Amino acid sequence: LSLADIWAVHKGSYTCKAGGISSNNIEITVIEAKTDPDPTQIPVTTVPFTSSAPDFATTEPRSYTISALESSVVKLVGGVAKLQCVTDAPQPNNIVWIKSGNSQTGESQLLPDGFTVSTLTLSSVEVAMSGVYTCAIEDTMATAQVQLTIFEKTVEEESYDARIGETVSLTCTLPKALNHQFYVKQRPVLVSDSPFSNTSEITSNGIQMVVYTAEVGQDQASPGVRVFRCEALLGRVLVIRKIAVVTFYHQLKLKISRTEDTILPQGAELSVECTANGPLRDGTTLQWYLDNKAINTSSLFTITTTVRHFLN
């Protein structure tokens, strides 16, 4: 808060507030005051803080069996996916693969025992290729399904601010088909030893997901930074990494740089600083008040805000 060319209108009690928290106040007295400018003639500017498969049924359906060798196949983007089904049908060339109404033919191999294996090979797979693939024998009602899931490697990081004594809720959602592991302070831990617990399962874009939640901060006694990480792996290959960085601060306090009341002559200049001991959250801003009335930047007052990064 900067006051240039002080007039009598500037006198009074100054304090600042944020989210219901008030600072100390100082009293400004102006002596040798001349006639104040007409406030109605002063321009005021406020600066804000700123598949279906086709029906192959015939009149007399033939009785053949067909099954998927793997009902679920998981791959990374760019890899090769092989979907396979086996049948006892005597005509292997009649096997087709269907996804979203579109059919394609795989490579069929006749086994010595009379069974046939059909393999659909998909190269350079993309996320959009995920879905249910139906292996079907033409002119019959026999079908089998394979769920193909394609993942793209992702790393996500979120930051949280909290006051000592507050609890922060963390959520980590990972594909059920992958292996899961957790880290606290960069050390791997079991789910049972981590703050995360398996609370529910959901389906997102056709993919079964496990939702882990954690409540952290109950044991936080001093300011500091805590890092939590959850990961999903395909075999030993990292697919998804989610990082939560939680910074704990002292309870919010405001302080004005001048602690004593001040008497100034008209025309003098004064700068007063109001400091918060940590970040302001949930849309809370610092606001200056003169005799309990909010003041903003104008020709009478200049207010600037600076963000500093610190722990104390």
Buried (B, 14 or more C-beta within 10 A) or exposed (E): BEBBEBBBBBBBEBBBBBBEBEBEBBEBEBEEBEEBBEEEEEEEEEEEEEEEBBEBEEEEEEEBEBBBBEEEBBBBBEBEBBBBBBBBBEBBEBBBBBBEEEEEEBEBEEEEEEBBBBBBEBEEBEEEBBBBBBBBBBBBBBBBBBBBBBBEEEEEEEEBBBBBEBEBEBBBBBBBBBBBBBBBEEEEBEBEEBBBEEEEEEEEEEBBBBBBBBEBBEEBEEBEEBEBBBBBBBEEEBBBBBBBBBBBBBEBEBEBEBEEEEEBEBEBEBEBEBBBBBBBBEEBEBBBBBEEEEBBBBBBBEBEEEEEEEEE
